[in-house]
Amino acid sequence: MAQQTILQKLEILADAAKYDASCASSGTAKKNSLGGRGIGSTEGMGICHAYAPDGRCISLLKILLTNHCVFDCHYCVNRKSSNVARARFTPQEVVDLTLAFYRRNYIEGLFLSSGIVKNSNHTMEQIVEVARILREEHDFRGYIHLKTIPEADAEIVHQAGLYADRVSINVELPTDSGLTRLAPDKDARQIEGAMGKVKADLAEAKDAHKRFKHAPRFAPAGQSTQMIVGADAATDADIVGKASRLYDNFRLRRVYYSAFSPIPDASAVLPLKRPPLIREHRLYQSDWLMRFYGYKPAEVMQATEADGNLPLDIDPKLAWALKFREAFPVDVNRSTKEQLLRVPGLGVKAVGKILASRRHRALRLDDVALLTQSITKVRPFICTVDWRPVTLTDRADLRSLLAPKSEQLELFVT
Amino acid sequence: MTALQHVRLGTYYVVNLPEADDFDFWRDRARALVQCDVPPDRIAWVEPGGSGDLFSHGERRMPVPPMDARPVRANRRFVSLAKNAILHSDPERFALLYRLLWRLQSNPRMMEDKADLDVRRVEELDKNVRRDSHKMHAFVRFRLVESEDEEAGEHYVAWFEPEHHILRANAGFFMRRFSNMRWSILTPRGSLHWDGETMAEGPPAERHDAPGGDPMEDLWRTYYASIFNPARLKIGAMLKEMPKKYWKNMPEASLIPDLIAGAQGREASMVEKGALEFEERPDTLAAIDKAIHACRKCPIGALDNTAVMGEGPQDAALMIVGEQPGDNEDLAGRPFVGPAGQLLDVHLEKAGIDRRAAYLTNAVKHFKYVQRGKRRLHQNPGAKEIDTCRWWIESERAIVQPKLVLAMGASAARGLLGKTVSISKVRGTPIPLEDGSELWVTAHPSYLLRLEGPAREEQARLFDADLAAVKARLAELAG
């Protein structure tokens, strides 16, 4: 085959990375390039440098080192038996590309993943080498997220954590049986073992940092994971349960959900239809409920319907409220923060504003309307000095009243 | 009381601000005016280029606060909001902030009242400014300028059009990020120049002062187009975060209309190339037989061959799966009639398994071969071909519902398991299948045919042992 240009390789290796949901570049240690030789800074909040028409942000240069792979995971476009075009970057090429993009302010840093070539250790070493050149030779102080390979030696994974802001290990699928069926070369216990090792490394580095200011940093933005939704038969209840176990067991920063997309050259064992993207959205909403609204995993599972899945037409918080109507109405002037956070339509910010404002005045419905996005959604679940939803929460058709009208597909106008 | 004050202080004060974003100047004047008890509606705040003429008749001299004036009170929340809100382009911002400061004197906790209209407005200004700053951090696109002066090194220049007076306030961000780079940011409101050591402010610029392109932009556009997944079009989400007003200065944005227009087509071709569109599962063996003859999901089906259906009783307890039909099977249209099939018969008989009571089939339904002269040479099916054909073997299993499946050879094992296993590792132990049946794996009889001497004897012995184990297990399952 003729020598591929950087442009051709980038086309193939970015295309191959587009199924990865994670993009965040937040939550790492602050750094800047003052007093250094190179470039780069991180200021806590990640920056989305562009948005693609799929609504996802582009924050990092997200590419694969190579899409050659000795594994044969059915949902993966790069699996061994797939006929996609293959390409391979050298570590230096990835470094050059990252720096050139960074200098032009296109990106916050690099998110590097790879197909498995030769063997897991070899691949992991190559990934680490990219980070090493960036950090050591170019004094690059931007964000680096490395995908680590659970089958690789712990020592090499540890190296990755020393260079990277964040490391991640994909759990791939929400159930072990799904993993066995769709990712025959992967092993659930090995994946969780690798996550456990990273968790231990994180704890150790944090401890060392407390005692010695110059102790080496280890993945200050923590570890995250991703699972594919809709490729196997796992229900939302299964997925929420899995996610919460992962959060608890491995102190993950984020669990990403990636709705299974039709991939070119897909395997015959995959479902033929893609799951609605809204399902992925509902899972992220449920993730939010657990992380910011004080819902327990069991409570999110209570919001699922008989088939174990979250309703698609309404959000999980509303679904929970409709099932537990006895918890409402909530008095915005008297109820606790926890109770207010349960009101559909009240976000964390709105609740903060209500709590601050009610010290100054007894809130009326109009006041609440000023503090929230949509009073219509909130009204059936709250009472104020001048409003009490006498029978509304008992109405059988409440769901249809509150469910958003089915939206017409937005047309693009230039 | 206020009415009296109005009479007493019936003068207008005009404050001319030297810069649109000069918070310290505003704070000094505002402090003095509050201490002199000047109500908000008696002051005009005029920024450079603002309409100061209206108030030219007003009193320009600032009042001097009395010696015993009370200190002006402003909480931290107010100060942090005001610092940012003053960068907003709304000409009313100075007056709004003064009004708030004035009201804070009698109601020090007013900032907490989020339902107050003034508080809401200033929070809105703050939010707009923070958003504009954030978008500047995100959407500034540097372009490399080739300079004649080699000594000076590379120079990166960006053109950006902020909505508010945020340029100076954000100098630090770019300095911290690009410390060791020489760069300039040009805007219609002013410019910033960093040479690696000092920051210099320059006059407003025009678009043509900035370079028009950069060689890296082709790569960046390639990246932008490739990382976009056409199966997930969400235009609203994109527009919300990247409003069109920013597009004209972002090289990648020119691709958006075409990416969107082509998305449906790209997704359709992804699906077409990808997911194999099988219909509903056939519900009879005859229907499968009919369908496999028409199957062209993989290249083998396109060869000059005939699909070979499995055969045996529909309620067989044992299903035996081979690799694929060979030359003889293809011609006869029946499984296991060639040399390997005959060898299988011998061993089955030896083990006491009745071939006629078993359902015999293959992992792949068509014969894969290469033509050599008049001969058709057998070829192993590829992993993808086996995976594609799994649809048919699963359909057969769904109807026959065998208690035990015997897979002969690696291809057959893959056809049932979806992964490649090593025969030597898995033989002799049952593998549970999802439907509750169990899978036993052994070698393919054609493997025995290729061996000679002691090796063949050894393999034949292992093969017999596997068949004997299957026979015993079948008896258990029947019992």
Interface residues (C-beta under 8 A of the other chain):
Chain A: I6 L7 L10 E11 I12 A14 D15 A17 K18 Y19 N32 S33 L34 G35 G36 R37 G38 I39 G40 S41 E43 I47 C48 H49 A50 Y51 A52 P53 D54 G55 R56 C57 I58 L61 K62 I63 D72 H74 K80 S81 S82 N83 L97 A100 F101 R103 R104 N105 Y106 S177 R181 L182 P184 D185 A259 S261 P262 I263 P264 D265 A266 S267 A268 V269 L270 L272 R274 L277 K353 I354 A356 S357 R359 H360 R361 L363 D367 L370 L371 E410 F412 T414
Chain B: R109 M110 E112 D113 K114 A115 R120 H134 H137 A138 F139 V140 R141 F142 R143 L144 Y156 A158 F173 M175 R176 R177 F178 S179 N180 M181 D214 M216 D218 L219 W220 T222 Y223 Y224 A225 S226 I227 F228 N229 P230 A231 R232 L233 K234 I235 G236 A237 M238 E241 M242 M250 E252 A253 I256 P257 L259 I260 A261 A263 E267 S269 M270 V271 K273 G274 A275 L276 E277 F278 K297 G382 A383 K384 D387 T388 C389 R390 W391 L417 G418 K419 T420 E434
